[in-house]
């Protein structure tokens, strides 16, 4: 004879539970304040989203999109697209590599944890001045967009991927150097300081104490920046820096919508592939 199992009691609702969200009015207040603050920004930028639905603009948009079909995919054109796509990836990779050459020493000089004079609690005058100058250099490098650097180098070295590589190297060198320094200063520094107090140099303290504890985060950010550089290299092509972007600009100027659509699809596939490779690398390096 099986024992009967009594059903579980039905939980009763709490009598003291609030009838509505207690933070409702606070959320409404902050949302309203955000809208009030954003309104003058929209006025200053003349942001008018509704003009996209005006009959004339919709007609122009439809005519522009209609030129995207049929796609152009003949052998000669696709050979050019593959070649320029590879050049785009090469431009981004070479630019990030040069950025690393620039960013790594600057980030080490800008990291307070690796300063021997700061072990006493206060950094000496000249090391502090050097650290300030290095950080100012990183600010200048990353403050100038890579598009502006590309315009400068196009006039110096001429049209082609060299201008794009140098533009990515300078801007991303400033970005990587700044973030590297912040990552290195954000973690535990006792092991680094102990090594330096016992006679180790700054480079030894970095390699044996600071780097192992931050290697995954540094590698992850570097791979992410490489992915961003691939997207940037296409934009740089519009100012003559070569690659897929320059060919895309030429096709748009010739009003060849089929070629534009084909290259856009290739670019979307390239970004998706770079995203997957970036995710795999970050997972492998974690």
N, C-alpha and C positions, 0 to 999 in steps of 0.2 A: 504494500500500500504506500503510495507516494505521498510525501508531506506537501501540504498546500503552502503556496508562497503568497504571502499577503502583498497586495500592491503597494508601491511606494506612495506616501502621502503627497498630495498635490500642494506645491508651495504656494503659500498665500502672498498676495502682493503686500509690499510694505506700505503701511498707512502713512509713514512720514516721507515717502518718496515725492520729490517735487513734480508738479504737474507739467512743467516745461523746462527747457534747458536753463539752468541758472545763469549761464554766461551769455544768454541770448542778446541782452541789451549791450553788453560789452562788445560782442562781435559786430553788432549793427553799428555801434559808435565808431569802431576802428575802420570798418568798411566804408562808412560815410566820410570819415576824415580822409581816407585814401583817395576816394573819388573827388573830394574837394581839392586835394593837393594835385591830383593828376589833371584836373580840368585846365588850369592855366598852361600846363605843359602841352596839352593837345592844341590849345589855341596858338601857342608860340610856334609849334611845328606845322600849323595849318593841316592837321590830320582830319581828313574828311573821307571816311570809309565808304560813305553812301554814294560817292561819285562813280564807284565801280559799277553800280546798277543803273546808271543813266543810259538811255537807249543808244546814244551815239557811242559811248565808251564800250558798251556790250557788243555793238556791231564791229568796232575796231578790233576788240579782243577775239571775237569769233573769226574774223578774217585772218588774223595773225595765226591763230591755232590751226586753221584749216590748211595753211601752207605746210604743216608738219607731216602731212600725209600725201603721197606715199613716202615711206622711209627710203633713204639712199643706202644701198649696201652692195654696190658692185665691188669687184675684187680690188681695183686700183684704189678706190676710196677707203675701203676697209683696211688695206695695207697701210695707208697713211694714218688712219685712226689708231691702229695697233702700235705703230712706230711712235706716234706722239703721246699715246698713253704711257708707254714705257718710259719715254723721256720725262713725262710728268712725275712718275714715281721716282725716277733717278734724280730729278731736280730736288724733290722733297727730301729724299734720303741723304743726298750730298749736303743740302742745306742744314739739316739737323745734325749731321756729323760735324760740320764746321762750327755749328752752334755749341756743341758739346766741348769742342776744343777751346772755345771762348768762355763757356759758362763754368766749367769745372774749376779752373784756377781762380776765377773771380769769386765764385761762391765760397771757396776755401778761405780766401782773404777776407771775405765779408762775414764769416762765421765767428762770432765772439767766443764760442766754446773752444776754438782752436788757437786762441791768443794766449801766448805764454805770459804776457804782462797782466792779463786779466785774472790770473790765478790768485793774486793777492786780493781780489775783490774790485779793484778799479784799474781800468786799462790806462796805460801810459799815454802821454799826449800824442806822440808821433804815430804809434800804432792806431790810436783812435782816429787821427786825421786820415791815415791811409784807408782805414775801414770806411770812413765817411766818403772819401773820394771814390772808392770801389762801388759803394752802394749808389752814389750819384751817377756813375757811369752806367750801371745797370738800369737806372731809371731812364736815362737818356735813350739807351738802346731800345728798350721796350715801349717807350712813349711814342716813338716814330713808327707808324704802321709800315708793314712790309711793302704795301703798295707804293708808299712815298719813296722808300729805299729803292724799289724797283725802277721808279721813274728816274731817280738820280743815276743809277748804274746803267740804265739803258743809254743815257747820254754819255756815260764815261766809257763803257766797254762795247756799246752797240747792242743791236737786237739779238736775242737769243737766250738760252737757258742760263748762261753765266750770270746775267743780271738777276735772275730769279733766285739762283743759289745764294748769291751774296746777300740779297734782301732777306731771305729766310734766315740765313746765318746770323745776321745782326739782330733782327727783332727777336728771334727765338733764343739767341744767346742771352739777351737781357731777361727774357721770361724765365728760361731754365735756371739761370744764375740766381735770380731772386727767389724762386720757389725752392731751389736746392738749399740755399742758405737758411730759409725759414724751416724747412724740414729738419735740417741738421741741428738747429737750435731748439726744436720743439720737444725733443725726447730727453731721456735720462743721460746726464753728462758725467756721472761720478767715475765711471770706468775711464773715460777720456782724460779727465783731470788727474786721476791717479797715475796714469801712464806718463803724463807730462810732468807731474811732480817728481817722478822717479827717473827722470832723465830722458824720456823718449821725445823725439821730435814731433812737430805738428803732423807731418805726413804719416809717421808711424802710428800716432794716436788716431788719426783718421782711418787708416787702413784696418787696424786691429781692434778698434773699439767703436768708433762712430759709424763707420760704413756698414758693418754687419747688422746692426740694429735698425738701419734705415734702408737697406738695400732694396727690399721689396717695394717700398713706397717710392723711392727714387726711380726705380726701373718702370714702375707702373705709370708715373707721370711722364717719363721720357717717351714711352711708347704712345701714350695719348697725344703728346705733342707731335710725334711723327704722323699720326693719323690726321691731326689738324693741318700739318704742313702739306699733305697731299691735297686737301681742299684749297688751301691758300695758293698752291702752285698753279691751279687752274685759273684762279682770279688774276694772278700776276700775268698770265698770258694775254690778258686784254690790254696791257700796256706795253706789249712787245717782248715779254720775257720768255717766249717760246712755250712749247708744250701744247697740250690739248686746248688750253684756253685761247691761245692765239689763233688756232685753226677755227675754233668756235666763233671768235670775233670776226674772222674773215668771212665765214659763211653767213653770219647775221648781216654783215654789211652788204653782201651780195643778195640778200633776201632769199636765200636758199633754205627754206624751212625743213625740207627733207633731211639735208645734211645736219642741220642744227638738232633736229629730233634724234637722229641716230647718235650723235656725239653726246647728247644729254643722257640718253639711255646707257651709253658706255660709261659715262662719268658716274651715274648712279650706281651701276654695277661695280665700278672701281671703289667708290666710297664704301659700299656694302662689304666688299671683299677686305678692304683695309680695316673696317670695323671688326670683322671676324678675326682677322690676323692679330689685330691689337688686343682683342679680348683673350685670344689663345695665349699670346705672349705674356699678358699680365697674369693670367692664371698659372702659367708655367714658371714665372719668376716669383710668384707669391710664396 
